[in-house]
């Protein structure tokens, strides 16, 4: 595995970083204050992003995407961590790779319009009683009386960006007798009869991003709405969640932590106490050094997991490690940053306060740290600790 960047990778990173700095970061305060991004501004940054070829970069060129490898995708996703989540979603899209399972008419109806930025998709897996327990969902899709599809009933919550999405990828039980092995995945249009979008759930952080509930009241679905094979939805869900965890939690957490560290170092250099720079005090130096070490360790783990994917290997255990390491590293780094900034770090006047609030959710969403630790412990006990050797 080569850890050096080639010329094309460096150009890609520089292009994304420049776009974020010039087009997105100037909008952060507006989003923080108002909780929304004006539609005309969202369209403007989307068009600029698409013109630069930065939209749907993770989707294969066959379907009009950028065709980036998993490693290159993570290099880009790390840069995304340098700005507010809602701006990334509006500028770079929300194209989930599970849509690559579309076949026949599904390609023209759902996949291609999403890659082109004409439609927006959200994942609807989580339920009030089933968060980390993806197999514990209660939403049900029972066979229609005419035998031509299903009737979808149930509810989901914490559906990110659900307020602006055009359709949803929904998990539902199709065979209760099989429990987790009887779950299927469906493509459900927001305007389908029987679909209700509930209120946006106010959050401590992540300003501007909607997190809504969905209710399904006997929503009539045809065979065309089934994504992939019937009763194979749980495996598909876990696979797509793995890629989401690696990108939107792992890589972005590393990016956010790096951005916060830069601010922490500047503060330690510029702020003086007792007649000397704050950075001259050993305990502050320790906080900076620990942050440098942990961020770089998390970054290498993200790239290793992405490399495993590019080799065609099962990277689930690596992704679980990334989820814990990157999320908790971000939490520790931003906590240290607040300490270095002192009282002002606790004030809304500085962006450190926002990063502190935003960081807390990383240890919870897409599987809590405790769940991933259990996954890793079971894997190590089943296959031995050598499972994670560099040569394996």
C-alpha positions as CSV (number, residue, x, y, z in Angstrom):
1,X,0.0,0.0,0.0
2,X,1.5,3.3,-1.1
3,X,0.8,6.2,1.3
4,X,2.2,8.9,-1.1
5,X,-0.1,11.1,-3.2
6,X,0.4,11.1,-6.9
7,X,-0.1,14.2,-9.0
8,X,-3.7,13.6,-9.9
9,X,-4.6,12.9,-6.2
10,X,-2.9,16.1,-5.1
11,X,-4.8,18.1,-7.9
12,X,-8.1,16.5,-6.7
13,X,-7.5,17.5,-3.1
14,X,-6.4,21.0,-4.0
15,X,-9.5,21.5,-6.2
16,X,-11.9,20.3,-3.5
17,X,-10.1,22.3,-0.8
18,X,-10.1,25.5,-2.9
19,X,-13.9,25.0,-3.7
20,X,-14.7,24.6,0.0
21,X,-12.6,27.6,1.0
22,X,-14.0,30.0,-1.6
23,X,-17.6,28.8,-2.1
24,X,-18.7,27.0,1.1
25,X,-17.0,28.3,4.2
26,X,-18.2,31.9,3.6
27,X,-21.8,30.5,4.0
28,X,-21.2,28.7,7.3
29,X,-22.2,31.6,9.6
30,X,-25.5,32.1,7.6
31,X,-26.4,28.5,8.0
32,X,-25.5,28.5,11.7
33,X,-27.6,31.6,12.4
34,X,-30.7,30.8,10.2
35,X,-30.6,27.0,10.2
36,X,-31.2,26.9,6.5
37,X,-29.4,27.5,3.2
38,X,-31.3,29.7,0.8
39,X,-32.5,27.6,-2.3
40,X,-30.9,30.0,-4.8
41,X,-27.5,29.7,-3.0
42,X,-27.9,25.9,-2.8
43,X,-28.5,25.8,-6.6
44,X,-25.5,28.1,-7.3
45,X,-23.0,26.0,-5.3
46,X,-24.4,22.8,-6.8
47,X,-23.9,24.1,-10.4
48,X,-20.4,25.2,-9.6
49,X,-19.6,21.9,-8.1
50,X,-21.0,20.0,-11.1
51,X,-19.0,22.1,-13.6
52,X,-15.8,21.2,-11.8
53,X,-16.7,17.5,-11.9
54,X,-17.0,17.3,-8.2
55,X,-20.6,15.8,-8.1
56,X,-21.2,12.1,-7.6
57,X,-17.5,11.4,-7.6
58,X,-17.9,8.0,-5.9
59,X,-20.2,6.6,-8.6
60,X,-18.7,4.8,-11.6
61,X,-18.2,6.6,-14.9
62,X,-20.6,4.1,-16.5
63,X,-23.5,5.9,-14.8
64,X,-22.1,9.4,-15.2
65,X,-20.2,9.7,-11.9
66,X,-16.5,10.5,-11.3
67,X,-15.5,6.9,-10.9
68,X,-13.1,7.5,-7.9
69,X,-11.5,4.6,-6.1
70,X,-12.4,4.1,-2.4
71,X,-9.0,5.5,-1.4
72,X,-9.5,8.7,-3.6
73,X,-13.0,9.0,-2.3
74,X,-11.8,9.1,1.3
75,X,-9.1,11.7,0.4
76,X,-12.0,13.9,-0.9
77,X,-14.3,13.1,2.0
78,X,-11.6,14.2,4.5
79,X,-11.7,17.6,2.9
80,X,-15.5,17.7,3.3
81,X,-14.8,17.7,7.1
82,X,-13.5,21.2,6.8
83,X,-17.0,22.7,6.4
84,X,-20.6,22.4,7.5
85,X,-22.5,19.2,6.7
86,X,-25.4,20.8,4.9
87,X,-23.1,22.7,2.5
88,X,-21.4,19.5,1.6
89,X,-24.7,17.8,0.9
90,X,-25.9,20.6,-1.3
91,X,-22.6,21.0,-3.2
92,X,-21.5,17.5,-3.7
93,X,-24.7,15.5,-3.6
94,X,-26.0,12.6,-1.6
95,X,-25.5,9.6,-4.0
96,X,-25.6,6.4,-2.0
97,X,-23.8,3.5,-3.7
98,X,-26.7,1.2,-2.8
99,X,-28.5,2.7,-5.9
100,X,-26.0,0.8,-8.1
101,X,-28.2,-2.2,-7.4
102,X,-30.9,-0.6,-9.6
103,X,-31.8,-2.7,-12.6
104,X,-33.8,-2.2,-15.8
105,X,-36.4,0.6,-15.5
106,X,-35.0,1.5,-12.0
107,X,-31.8,2.9,-13.6
108,X,-33.7,5.6,-15.5
109,X,-36.2,6.3,-12.8
110,X,-33.9,6.5,-9.7
111,X,-30.2,6.0,-10.4
112,X,-29.4,8.2,-13.3
113,X,-31.4,11.2,-12.2
114,X,-29.7,11.1,-8.8
115,X,-26.2,10.9,-10.3
116,X,-27.1,13.9,-12.5
117,X,-28.4,15.8,-9.5
118,X,-31.9,16.0,-10.7
119,X,-33.3,13.9,-7.8
120,X,-32.1,13.5,-4.2
121,X,-32.2,10.3,-2.1
122,X,-32.2,9.6,1.6
123,X,-31.6,6.4,3.5
124,X,-34.5,5.4,5.8
125,X,-33.3,2.5,7.9
126,X,-33.5,3.8,11.5
127,X,-36.6,3.4,13.6
128,X,-37.6,4.5,17.1
129,X,-36.9,1.0,18.4
130,X,-34.1,0.0,16.0
131,X,-31.1,2.2,15.7
132,X,-27.8,0.3,15.9
133,X,-30.0,-2.9,15.8
134,X,-30.6,-2.8,12.0
135,X,-32.2,-6.2,12.1
136,X,-34.8,-5.1,14.7
137,X,-36.9,-3.0,12.4
138,X,-40.8,-3.3,12.6
139,X,-41.7,-1.5,9.3
140,X,-43.5,-4.2,7.3
141,X,-44.1,-4.8,3.6
142,X,-46.8,-7.4,3.1
143,X,-47.9,-8.9,-0.2
144,X,-50.7,-7.0,-2.0
145,X,-53.9,-8.9,-2.6
146,X,-53.4,-8.8,-6.3
147,X,-50.0,-10.4,-6.0
148,X,-48.3,-7.5,-7.9
149,X,-46.2,-6.0,-5.1
150,X,-46.4,-4.9,-1.5
151,X,-48.2,-2.7,0.9
152,X,-45.7,-0.8,3.1
153,X,-46.6,0.2,6.7
154,X,-44.6,1.5,9.6
155,X,-42.4,4.5,10.4
156,X,-38.8,5.6,10.4
157,X,-37.0,8.5,12.1
158,X,-33.7,10.5,11.9
159,X,-33.9,10.4,8.1
160,X,-31.1,12.8,7.2
161,X,-32.0,15.4,4.6
162,X,-35.5,13.8,4.4
163,X,-37.1,17.3,4.1
164,X,-35.6,17.9,0.7
165,X,-35.2,14.4,-0.7
166,X,-37.4,13.2,-3.6
167,X,-37.3,9.5,-2.7
168,X,-36.1,7.1,0.0
169,X,-34.3,3.8,0.3
170,X,-36.4,2.0,2.9
171,X,-35.9,-1.3,4.7
172,X,-38.9,-3.4,5.6
173,X,-39.7,-6.8,6.9
174,X,-41.1,-9.0,4.1
175,X,-40.9,-12.4,5.9
176,X,-41.3,-12.1,9.6
177,X,-40.6,-15.8,10.1
178,X,-37.0,-15.3,8.9
179,X,-36.4,-12.3,11.3
180,X,-33.2,-10.5,10.1
181,X,-33.0,-12.7,7.0
182,X,-36.5,-11.6,5.9
183,X,-35.8,-7.9,5.3
184,X,-36.0,-6.3,1.9
185,X,-35.1,-2.9,0.5
186,X,-37.5,-0.6,-1.4
187,X,-37.3,2.6,-3.4
188,X,-40.1,4.8,-2.2
189,X,-41.0,8.2,-3.8
190,X,-41.9,10.9,-1.3
191,X,-45.1,11.8,-3.2
192,X,-46.4,8.3,-3.2
193,X,-49.9,8.0,-1.6
194,X,-49.6,7.0,2.0
195,X,-46.2,8.6,2.6
196,X,-46.1,11.3,5.3
197,X,-43.1,13.3,6.2
198,X,-43.1,14.2,9.9
199,X,-41.5,17.2,11.6
200,X,-37.8,18.0,11.4
201,X,-36.2,16.9,14.7
202,X,-34.3,19.8,16.3
203,X,-30.7,18.8,17.0
204,X,-27.9,20.0,19.3
205,X,-25.6,20.4,16.2
206,X,-25.6,19.8,12.5
207,X,-27.4,23.0,11.8
208,X,-29.2,23.2,8.5
209,X,-29.5,19.5,8.0
210,X,-33.0,18.1,8.4
211,X,-33.7,14.8,10.3
212,X,-37.3,13.9,9.8
213,X,-39.6,11.1,10.6
214,X,-41.5,9.1,7.9
215,X,-44.8,7.3,8.2
216,X,-46.0,4.7,5.7
217,X,-49.7,3.9,5.6
218,X,-50.3,1.0,3.3
219,X,-48.1,2.6,0.6
220,X,-48.7,0.5,-2.6
221,X,-45.4,-0.7,-4.1
222,X,-44.9,-2.5,-7.3
223,X,-42.2,-5.0,-8.2
224,X,-40.2,-2.2,-9.7
225,X,-39.9,-0.6,-6.2
226,X,-37.9,-3.6,-4.9
227,X,-34.2,-2.9,-4.8
228,X,-32.1,-6.0,-5.1
229,X,-33.5,-9.4,-4.2
230,X,-36.4,-10.0,-1.8
231,X,-35.3,-10.9,1.7
232,X,-31.7,-9.8,1.0
233,X,-32.1,-6.2,2.2
234,X,-30.3,-6.5,5.5
235,X,-27.0,-7.5,3.9
236,X,-27.4,-4.7,1.4
237,X,-28.1,-2.2,4.2
238,X,-25.1,-3.2,6.3
239,X,-22.9,-3.0,3.2
240,X,-24.0,0.5,2.3
241,X,-23.9,1.6,5.9
242,X,-20.3,0.5,6.0
243,X,-19.3,2.7,3.1
244,X,-21.2,5.6,4.7
245,X,-19.5,5.1,8.0
246,X,-16.1,5.1,6.4
247,X,-16.7,8.3,4.4
248,X,-19.2,10.4,6.3
249,X,-17.9,9.4,9.8
250,X,-14.4,8.2,9.4
251,X,-12.9,10.5,6.8
252,X,-15.0,13.5,7.6
253,X,-14.1,13.2,11.3
254,X,-10.5,13.2,10.4
255,X,-11.0,16.3,8.3
256,X,-12.9,18.1,11.1
257,X,-10.3,17.1,13.7
258,X,-7.5,18.4,11.4
259,X,-9.3,21.7,10.9
260,X,-9.8,22.1,14.6
261,X,-6.2,21.2,15.3
262,X,-5.1,24.0,12.9
263,X,-7.2,26.5,14.9
264,X,-5.9,25.1,18.2
265,X,-2.2,25.5,17.1
266,X,-2.9,29.1,15.9
267,X,-4.5,29.9,19.2
268,X,-1.6,28.4,21.2
269,X,0.9,30.4,19.1
270,X,-1.0,33.7,19.3
271,X,-2.5,33.8,22.7
272,X,-0.2,34.9,25.6
273,X,-0.6,34.1,29.3
274,X,1.9,35.1,32.0
275,X,4.0,36.8,29.5
276,X,4.6,33.9,27.1
277,X,2.7,32.1,24.3
278,X,0.2,29.5,25.5
279,X,2.0,26.9,23.3
280,X,5.1,27.2,25.5
281,X,3.3,25.5,28.4
282,X,4.0,21.8,28.5
283,X,0.4,20.7,29.2
284,X,-0.8,22.6,26.1
285,X,2.0,21.1,24.1
286,X,0.8,17.7,25.2
287,X,-2.7,18.4,24.0
288,X,-1.4,19.4,20.6
289,X,1.0,16.5,20.4
290,X,-1.7,13.9,21.4
291,X,-4.0,15.4,18.8
292,X,-1.4,15.2,16.0
293,X,-0.7,11.5,16.9
294,X,-4.4,10.5,17.1
295,X,-5.4,12.3,13.9
296,X,-2.7,10.7,11.8
297,X,-3.4,7.3,13.3
298,X,-7.1,7.7,12.4
299,X,-6.2,8.9,8.9
300,X,-4.0,5.9,8.2
301,X,-6.8,3.6,9.4
302,X,-9.3,5.3,7.1
303,X,-6.9,4.8,4.1
304,X,-6.2,1.2,5.1
305,X,-9.9,0.4,5.2
306,X,-10.5,2.1,1.8
307,X,-7.5,0.2,0.4
308,X,-9.1,-3.1,1.5
309,X,-12.2,-2.2,-0.4
310,X,-10.3,-1.4,-3.5
311,X,-8.6,-4.8,-3.2
312,X,-12.1,-6.4,-3.3
313,X,-11.8,-7.6,0.3
314,X,-14.4,-7.5,3.1
315,X,-13.5,-4.4,5.1
316,X,-16.3,-4.5,7.7
317,X,-13.9,-5.0,10.6
318,X,-11.6,-2.3,9.4
319,X,-14.6,0.1,9.0
320,X,-15.7,-0.7,12.6
321,X,-12.2,0.2,13.8
322,X,-12.3,3.4,11.8
323,X,-15.8,4.3,13.2
324,X,-14.6,4.1,16.8
325,X,-11.1,5.6,16.3
326,X,-12.1,8.5,14.1
327,X,-15.2,9.5,16.0
328,X,-13.6,9.4,19.4
329,X,-10.5,11.2,18.1
330,X,-12.6,14.0,16.9
331,X,-14.3,14.3,20.3
332,X,-11.0,14.4,22.1
333,X,-9.4,16.9,19.8
334,X,-12.3,19.4,19.8
335,X,-12.5,19.1,23.6
336,X,-8.8,20.0,23.9
337,X,-9.4,22.9,21.5
338,X,-12.1,24.3,23.8
339,X,-9.7,24.1,26.7
340,X,-6.9,25.9,24.7
341,X,-9.3,28.6,23.7
342,X,-10.5,29.0,27.2
343,X,-13.8,30.9,27.9
344,X,-14.0,32.1,24.3
345,X,-14.0,28.5,23.1
346,X,-17.4,28.1,24.9
347,X,-18.8,31.2,23.2
348,X,-20.9,31.0,20.1
349,X,-18.9,33.9,18.7
350,X,-16.1,31.4,17.8
351,X,-16.6,28.4,15.5
352,X,-14.9,26.1,18.0
353,X,-18.2,26.0,19.9
354,X,-20.0,24.8,16.8
355,X,-17.5,22.1,16.2
356,X,-17.8,20.9,19.8
357,X,-21.6,20.5,19.4
358,X,-21.3,18.8,16.0
359,X,-18.6,16.4,17.1
360,X,-20.8,14.7,19.8
361,X,-23.0,12.9,17.3
362,X,-20.1,11.1,15.6
363,X,-19.9,8.5,18.5
364,X,-23.6,7.7,18.0
365,X,-24.8,7.8,14.4
366,X,-24.2,5.0,12.0
367,X,-23.7,2.6,14.9
368,X,-22.6,3.6,18.4
369,X,-19.0,3.1,19.4
370,X,-20.1,0.4,21.9
371,X,-21.7,-1.7,19.1
372,X,-18.6,-1.5,16.9
373,X,-16.4,-2.6,19.8
374,X,-18.6,-5.6,20.2
375,X,-18.3,-6.4,16.5
376,X,-14.5,-6.2,16.7
377,X,-14.4,-8.3,19.9
378,X,-16.5,-11.0,18.3
379,X,-14.4,-11.0,15.2
380,X,-11.1,-11.3,17.2
381,X,-12.5,-14.2,19.3
382,X,-13.8,-16.0,16.2
383,X,-10.8,-15.6,14.0
384,X,-8.0,-14.6,16.3
385,X,-6.3,-11.3,16.8
386,X,-4.1,-12.1,13.8
387,X,-7.1,-11.2,11.6
388,X,-5.8,-7.6,11.7
389,X,-2.1,-8.3,10.9
390,X,-0.8,-6.2,8.1
391,X,-0.1,-9.3,6.0
392,X,-3.6,-10.7,6.2
